[in-house]
Amino acid sequence: MFYREAGDFKTSYVDDSQTFPIKFDRYRYYAVLAVAFGIIPFIINDYWANALLLPFLIYAIAAIGLNILVGYCGQVSLGTGGFMAVGAYACYKLMTAFPDVSMFIHVILAGGITAIVGVLFGLPSLRIKGFYLAVATLAAQFFLVWLFNRVPWFYNYSASGQINAPERDVFGIIITGPNAPAWATYLFCLIFLAVSALIARNLTRGTTGRTWMAIRDMDIAAEIIGVNPLKAKMSAFAVSSFFIGIAGALFFAVYLGAVEVGEVFGIQKSFLVLFMIIIGGLGSIFGSFAGAAFLVLLPVVLKVVGVDVLGWPTDIVAHLQLVIVGALIIVFLILEPHGLAQLWRVAKEKLRLWPFPH
């Protein structure tokens, strides 16, 4: 088979500890990046951008953020929708207050503001964990949605209570608003996803990631061997909220263009991102991509097969989607708790050893 390590040897510790130590994995990674940056922008259209690509890119960023907190640090969170709302409203206020500043800066600052809010709501994790922490983050979800609904300053005293993204450009190319071309919005989100994944990958493989995993596996033992639980948990909340805030800002400004917080960033959004990392795989950056791709692609496939081909009513197909997602979560939690990422690892190991028994 082609997936072999014969002749692939390392001459230094740096080579051996790189992100993709196997040459085939590196080449495959470069090939995916080349297709994503060099081919898709030239063939993309509005349907593919709005139905698949933009939701996948944005949800993947949110899933990476939540996976850092839940999968790597073991801190259960049900407030993802609320933190995405913080990123969206922070981006909106920045866009309207500083119209001449680049959209890149607005999105990054929105992520930074969300990180600060995430640390504030993460403080209870120093005293509680598990179910109680989940309830605390759930309270944060409801509080943030209530806050953005009830304080007119956040939506600039609009009579409808809705926020609308003004038209902004980057290097003369429109990124937000109804006139933004599909390839430009796609590339804008893709840049943020690629950089976010690279940062998350390096963080989780370094000292910071090891402290997170030590807290996740056994926090008391980690503290005994010198891990600072305050620093570890707060850094996990900050980094996680930063990525989720970026996802919320992109979801509002680039993807939807107009948002009403209760409808878009409700508790359903928190559960959706949580389901992504459960199905994709906890404690895996690749699992965040796999879970986001699966749950973004599933409704489109069901619509094409159920509505267009079989002629089923739309409401039946929508309920079928909920049944399938629920069944998959039960199956993965029982049979493969590490999700699609673990299935991918097992498949690669079998390829590396084929045709010999494993």
KEDREN-352730 format. One record per residue: x, y, z of N, C-alpha, C in turn. Coordinates in steps of 0.02 Angstrom, whole numbers, plus 32768, in hexadecimal, padded with zeros to 4 digits. Layout:
N
XYZXYZXYZ...
end
This chain:
358
802A7FC48000800080008000802C803F8000800D80777FF0803380B57FEA804180D6802C801C80C28061802480E380A2805980BE80CA809880CC80BD80CF80A980DC810380DB80F7812A80C48127815F80EE814381A480D4812F81A880A5810181E8808980EC821380C180CE825080C880E8827D80FB80D08270814080EC823E81468116822D81868135824C8189817B828981A2817F82AD81A281BF82BB81E981D582C881F1821682D282348233831B8238824B833682748246837B827F825C838082B08297834782C882B0834882F582E8830782EF830E83078305834D82CB8305837582968334835982AD836A833A827D8399831C8255837882E58278835182BA8255832E8284822582FA82A0823A82D882D5821182A282F181D382BC831581D682FA832F819E8315835681748346832F817D834C82ED8155837B82C6810D836482C280E2839182AD809A838382AE80898347828380A683418248809A8308821C80DC82E5820E80F182B7823A8133829782318136826881F580FE824F81DD80FD822381A380F6824D81638120824081328121826980F680DE826980D380BE822F80CF807E822C80AC804A825A80CC804A825C810F801B82888132802A82D28122806B82E2811F807D8327810E8067833A80C88075830D80988062831C805380178321804B7FF282F6806F7FA982F9806C7F90833C80897FB0835280BF7F9E839280DD7FAB83CC80AC7FE583CB808C7FF483FF805B7FC483FD80207FB183C1800C7F8283BA7FD37F3E83D77FE57F2783CA80227EE683E680387EE9843180397F20844D80547F27849680557F2984B3800E7F4C84907FE17F5084A97F9C7F0C84AA7F7B7EE484767F867EA184747F697E7584AA7F897E7A84B07FCC7E4F84E07FEF7E5E85287FDA7E9E85397FD37EB0857E7FC37EB7858B7F787EC985587F517ED985647F0C7EA5854E7ED97E7585237EEC7E4585097EBC7DFE851D7ECD7DE985117F0C7DA4851D7F1F7D8E85657F137DB785987F227DA085DD7F167D8D85EB7ECD7DA985C57E9E7D9A85D17E577D5C85AC7E3F7D44857C7E657D0A85557E4F7CCE855D7E7E7CD785837EB47CA1858A7EE57C6985B57ECA7C2C85A77EE07BF385D17ED17BCD85E07F117B9986097F0D7B75861E7F497B5585E47F6E7B3B85B37F497B1A857B7F6A7B4B85537F937B8385407F757BB585187F997BD2853F7FD47BDA85807FCB7BF585A980017BC585AC803C7B8685BA802F7B5685C480657B3B858380827B37854F805A7B1B851080727B4E84E480957B8D84E6807E7BBE84B780987BFE84D880B27C2084FD80877C65850F80977C6A854180D07C44857880CD7C4985AA81037C32858D81467BF98569814A7BE7854B818B7C1C851B81A47C3984F381777C6D84C4818D7CA984E981A97CC1851B81877CFD853F819E7CF0856081E17CB6857F81E97CA885A482277C9B857482617C73854082547C66850F828A7CA684E9829D7CD384DF826E7D1284BD827E7D3B84E782AF7D3C852982A67D5F855582D57D3F8550831A7CFC8552831D7CD9854C835D7CE68508837D7CE684D383547CF28490836F7D398489838A7D6984A783687DAE84A683827DB184C883C67D90850183CC7D908525840B7D7084FC84437D3584DF84367D1484B884697D3B847884797D5B845B84477D82841E84537DBE842B84807DDC8466847B7E12847884A87DFA847884F07DBF849384FC7DA5849885407D8B845585597D64843385317D4483F585487D7083B8853C7D8C83B384FF7DB2837784EE7DF78376850C7E1983AF850D7E5E83B185267E6383C285707E3883EF85887E3D840485CE7E0883E485FA7DD583C485DC7DA483A186047D7283CD86287D6A840C86127D3B843A86317CFB843D86087CC5842086207C87841C85FA7C68846185F17C53847185B47C3684B285A67BF984AB857A7BC384CE858E7B8684D185667B76851985537BA9854385547B9E858A85457BBA85A185037BC6857384D57BE6858584957BBD85B8846E7B7B85AF846C7B5185DF84487B56862584647B58862B84A67B5F866C84C67BA1868D84B67BD8866584B67C19868284A67C1F8694845C7BFD866E84317BFB868283EA7BD586C483E47BA186CD840C7B7C870D840B7BA9874784217BD3873B84537C02876F84697C2F8784842F7C4A8753840B7C74876283D27C4F8788839C7C108774838F7BE88796835B7BDA87DE836E7BC387EA83AB7BB1882E83C07BEF885983C97C26883C83DF7C64886383E47C7B8878839F7C77884B836F7C8A885C832B7C5D8892830E7C1C888D831D7BEC88BF83047BFC890583217C08890883627C18894983817C59896583657C8A893B835A7CCA8952833F7CC2896A82F77C9A894582CF7C90895882897C6C899B82837C3D89A882AF7C1889E782AC7C3E8A2182CC7C678A1282FE7C8C8A4783207CCC8A5A82FB7CEB8A2A82DA7D2B8A3782B77D268A1D82707D028A3F82457CF68A2682017D348A2281D67D698A4681E77DA58A4681BD7DD78A1081D07DCB89EC82067DF989B8821C7DEC897881F47E21895381E67E1B891581BF7DED88E281E17DCA88BB81B97D9F888781D47DC7885181F97E04884681E47E2F881682077E37882C82507E43886C825A7E4C8886829E7E0B888082C57DD3889182A57D93888C82C87D85884582E17D91881482B67D8387CE82C97DB287B883007DF187CA82FC7E2287B683307E1187D883727E00881883707DED883A83AE7DAD881D83CB7D7E880A83A07D4187EA83B97D5287A883DD7D82878383C27D99874783E47DBA875784267DE1878D84297E0087A084687DCE87B5849D7D9B87DA84897D6687ED84B97D4287B084D27D34878084A57D13874284BB7D40871A84EA7D81871C84E07DAF86F9850D7DAA871685547DA5875885597D9F8777859B7D5D876285BD7D27876385977CE6874D85B27CE9870385C57D0A86DA859C7D0F869385AB7D35868685EB7D6A86AD85F77D9086A586367D6486B786727D3C86EC866B7D1086FF86A37CDE86C886B37CC186AB86817C908676868D7CB28633869B7CF4863086907D1985F2869F7D3285F086E77D2D8627870B7D44862987507D2385F3877D7CE285E487747CC585AE879E7CE7856B87957D0B8560875D7D2C851F87537D63851287867D79854787AA7DAC853E87DE7D8F851B881B7D4D851E88237D2E8500885E7CFF84C6884D7CE584C588117CB5849187FE7CCB847087BD7CB0843687AF7CC0841387717C8783E387607C8D83C687247C5B8395870F7C1783B487037BE48394871E7B9F83A987147B9483F1872C7BB0840387647BA6844687807BC5847B87547BFF846D87367C1D849C87087BF384A386C87BD7846B86B27BAB846E86777B6F849C86847B53849786C17B1A84C286D37B30850B86D67B6C851786EF7B85855C86F47B8F857A86AE7BAA855486807BB3856E863C7B70857486187B41854986297AFE854F860D7ADD859086257AE985A186647AD085E1867E7AF0861C86587B30861686487B51864986207B31865185DC7B1F861885BE7AFD861A857E7ABC864385817A92863485B17A52865785B77A5C86A185CB7A8D86AE85F57A9986F3860B7AB1871E85D17ADF870485A87AFA872B85717AC4873A853D7A9B8707852D7A65871284FD7A34874685197A238741855979F6877285787A1587B885767A5687BD85837A7887FE85857A75882085407A8487FA850C7A84881784C97A3D882884B17A0C880784CC79C7881784BB79AD885484DF79C3885E851D79A58890854879C988D3854A7A0888D585367A2F891485397A34893084F27A10896684E47A0E8980849F7A51899784847A8089A884B07AC189C0849A7AE5898D846E7ADA894D847D7AFE891984577AE68916840F7AA7892684017A90892683BB7A83896D83A37AA7899D83C07AA689E483AA7A5E8A0083A87A3789EC83D979F38A0883E279C689FD83A579D289C6838179A989B68347796289A4835E793089BA833978EB89AC834D78DA8962834978FA893D831C78EC88F68314791488CA8344794888E78363797388BF838E79A28893836979A7889C832879D2887282FD7A10889982E97A48887682E37A85889682CC7A93888282847AA988B2825C7AB788A682167AFF88BA82077B23888F81E67B6A889C81D77B7088CF81A07B91890881AC7B9D893881767BD0891D81447BCE893881097BFB892080D57C43893780E37C70890780E57CB7891680F17CE188EF80BE7D1C890B80AF7D4888EA807F7D8D88DF809D7DB288B180807DF788A480927E2188A980527E5088D780517E7988E480157E4D88F27FD87E1689167FE37DEA89297FAC7DB888F37F987DB988BA7FB87D8B88837FA87D5588807FDE7D1688837FCA7CDF88837FFA7CDB883F801D7CD8884180607CD6880480887C9287FB80A97C73883180BE7C32882C80E07BFD885080B87BBE883F80C57B87885F80A27B6E883380697B358844804C7B17881B80187B3E88197FD77B6B88487FCC7B90884B7F8D7BD388277F917BE288077FC97C2287E57FD07C2487A67FA47C58879E7F7B7C5C87627F517C6A87237F7B7C5386EA7F637C5886AC7F8A7CA186997F957CCC86A27F637D11868D7F6B7D3686B87F9F7D2386F87FA57D4487237FD57D318711801C7CF0870580287CDB86F1806C7CF886AD807E7CFB8680804D7D19863E805A7D628644806E7D89866A80487DD0867180587DDB8694809A7DB186C580AA7DB786E980E97DAE86B981247D7B868F81217D6F865E81577DA4862881577DBB8614811B7DED85DE81177E2F85F481377E428632812E7E80864B814D7E7B864681997E42865A81B57E3A865681FD7E3A860D82157E1B85E081EF7E1A859A82047E60857C82017E86858A81CC7EC8856D81C67EF6858681FE7EF485C6820D7F1E85E182427F0785C782867EC585C382917EAB85A982D17EC0856182DC7EBA853882A87ECD84F282AE7F1884EB82BC7F418514829B7F89851182A77F9A852582EE7F7B855B83067F878571834B7F71853B837D7F35852183727F1A84EE83A07F4584AF83A07F5B849B83657F84845F83607FC6846883877FE584A18380802584AD83A3801A84B583EE7FE384D484027FD684DC84497FCA8498846A7FA2846E844A7F91842E84687FCB83FD84697FFE8407843F803883DA843E807083F4846A806984308487809E844C84AF808F844884FA80B38470852080AC8470856980668482857E804984B4855D800584C9856F7FD4849085677FD8846D852F7FAB843585237FB483FD85557FF283F1856A7FFE83BC859B7FE183CE85DF7FE4840E85F17FC5842286307F7A841B862D7F5D842C85F27F14842385EB7F0283D985F37F2783AE85D37F16836685D67F23834A861C7F548365863F7F5F834F86847F24836186B07F0A839E86A87ECE83B386CD7E93838786BA7E8C8378867A7E54834E86647E57830886827E9282EA86827E9782A486987E90829D86E47EB182C9870A7EAA82C787537EC58308876F7E988335877F7EAD837987927ED4837A87D37EC2835088037EE5835088447F2D8339883B7F37830388157F7A82EA88087FA3831D87E07F82833F87B17FA58372878A7FBE83AB87B67F9483BF87E67FA883F588137FE283DE88407FE2839F885380188385887E805B83878859805B83788818809A837687F480AF83BB87DA808983EF87EC809F843387DC8076845987A98040843B878F8016845E875F7FEB849187847FEA84CE876D7FC18502878B7F7A84FD876F7F4984E787967F0584DF877B7EE6852187657EF5855787897EDA859887767EF285AB87307F3285A787257F4F85B986E47F36858B86AD7F34854986BB7F20851986887ED7852286747EAB852786A47E64852C86947E53856F86757E6F85A5868F7E6085E686737E7D85EE862C7EB785D186207ED385D485DC7EA885AC85AC7E8E857385C37E62854B85987E22857285887E04859185BA7DC885B985AD7DD785F4857F7E11861385887E22864D855F7E2D863985167E568606850B7E6485F084C67E2485D684A57DFE85AD84CA7DC0859284AE7D9085CB849C7D8685FB84C97D58863284BB7D71865E84837DB28664847C7DCF868C84457DBA866F84027DC3862D83FA7DB0860D83BB7D65861083B07D3F860583E57CF6860783DE7CDE864D83CE7CFE868083EB7CED86C583DA7CFB86D683917D3386BD83787D4386C783317D0D86A683057CF9866983197CC4864682F37C83866E82F57C71868983307C3486B183347C3886F0830A7C71871183097C79874D82E07C72873D82967C91870782807C8C86F3823A7C4586DD82297C2586BA82577BE186A2824C7BB186DC82407BBB871282667B90874D825F7BA4877782237BE3878B82207BF787BE81F07BFE87A381A97C19876781A27C29874C81607BF3871D81467BD886F281727BAA86BF815B7B6186D781597B4686EC81927AFF86FF81947AF48748817F7B1C877681997B1487BC818A7AE287E081B67AB387BB81D37A8287D882017A7287A382367A6D87B982757A66878982AC7A3487A482DF7A09877882F779E08784833279F5875083657A108766839D7A38873A83C87A1186FD83E179D3870683F379AE86CD840E79A2869683DC799B86A8839C798E8676836979CE865583507A04867A834B7A418661832C7A70864183607A778660839A7AA9864A83CA7A88862D84097A51860B84017A2F85EC84397A5185AD84517A308589847E7A4D854D849B7A58851784667A308519842F7A3984E883FA7A7F84EC83DC7A99852A83D77ADC853283BB7B11851383E87B08851984297B3884FB84587B3884AF84517AFC8492844C7AF8844984457B13843284027B07845983CE7B208446838C7B6C8440838B7B8E847283A67BD7846F83A77BF0843783D57BCD842C840C7BDF83F584397BD783B284167BA183AA83EF7B98836C83C97BCF836283967BE88399837A7C1E839483497C5C837483667C6F838A83A37CAD836F83BF7CA2832A83DC7C64831983F07C5782D684087C5B82A483CE7C3B82B583967C3D8288835C7C818288833C7CA182C383377CE282C783187D1982A983427D1782B383837D49829783AF7D6482CA83E07D5B82BD84217D7482E984547DC082E584577DE0831E84627E29831F84687E4C831484267E2F832D83EF7E4D832483AD7E3C835F83827E6F837F83657E6383B683377E42839C82F77E5A836382DF7E3A834582A47DF2833482B27DE3831D82EF7D9E830D83017D70834982FD7D8B8385830B7D6383C283047D4F83CD82BC7D7F83C2828E7D7083C982477D3D839482317D48835582477D1D831F82327CD68328824B7CCE833C828A7C8C834782A67C68838082847C8C83B782787C6D83F082567C5883DE820F7C8383BB81EB7C7283A681A77C35837881A77C32834A81D67BFB831A81D77BB9833C81E47BB6836782177B77838682297B6283BF81FA7B9183DA81D47B7E840A81A07B6783E681627B8783AE81527B75838981157B358361811D7B268349815A7AED831D81657AAB833D814F7A9A837B81637A5A8397814D7A54839E81017A8C83AF80E07A8B83B680977A7E837380767AA0833F808E7A9682FC80727A4F82E4807D7A3582EE80B979F182D980C879BE82FF809D79CA833F8092799D83668068799D834C802179D98340800679DD83287FC179BC82E37FBA79CD82B67FE879B382717FE37969826F7FF77958828D803079148287804A78E182B1802578F182F1801A78C0831E7FFB78C2831B7FAF78FE83227F92790383267F4978FB82E37F27791782AD7F447915826C7F2478D882447F3978CD823D7F7B789782137F93785582387F9B7857827B7F9A781A82A17F9F77FA82A47FE47821829A80187807829E805C77F982E6806F77CA82F1809E77BF833680B777FD835180DB7804839280D8783F83B280F5784283A88141780883AA8163780883A281AB781D835C81C0780B83298197782082E581A6786C82DF81A1788882FE816D78D182FB816478F4831F819E78D9835781B578F7837C81ED78F68352822D78BF832F823A78BC8304827578EB82C8826C78F182AE822F791F827682237966828A8232797882C8822279BB82E0823279C982DD827D799882F382A679A182F082EE79A882A883077981827B82EA7985823482FD79C9821882ED79E3822782B17A24820C829C7A5C822782C87A5B826882D67A8F828683007A8D826883467A51826283637A4B824583A57A6381FD83A77A5081D683747A66819083727AB2818B836C7ACF81B683437B1881B4833A7B3C81C6837A7B2281F7839F7B42820A83DE7B4181CF840E7B0981AC84137B048171843F7B35813B84287B38812E83E77B6480FB83CC7BAD810C83DB7BC0814A83CE7C06815D83D97C18815C84237BEB8173844E7BFA817384957C02812C84B07BDE80FC84937BE280B784AB7C1B8091848A7C1E809484487C4D806A84237C90808C84167C9180CC84097CCF80EF83F97CCD813584157CDE813D84567CD8817F84767D0581B484577D3981A084327D6681D184147D5181E583CE7D1781CD83B87CF781E6837C7D1881D5833A7D0881FD83087D2281F282C47D6E81F682C17D8B821F82EC7DD4822582EC7DF681E382FC7DDA81BE832C7DF6817D833E7DED814B83067DB5814C82E47DAB812082AB7DDE812E82747DED816D826B7E208181823A7E658168824F7E75816E828F7EB6815582A77EBB8109829D7E8780E582AE7E88809C82A67E90808A825C7E6D80AD82307E73809F81E97EBA80AB81D07EDA80E081E87F1F80EE81D47F4F80B981EE7F4580A2822C7F70806D82477F69802D821F7F2D801C820B7F227FE081E37F447FE6819E7F41802381827F63802E81427FAE802781497FC9803F81818012803D818B802A7FF581937FFF7FC981AD80137F8481B97FFA7F5381847FCE7F6881587FB27F3B81267FEA7F1E80FB7FE87EDE80E87FB37EAC80F37FBE7E8181327FE77E98815F7FF57E70819B7FBE7E7A81CE7FAF7E4881F77F797E4E82287F8A7E82825D7F567EA182777F5F7ED582AA7F467EBC82ED
end
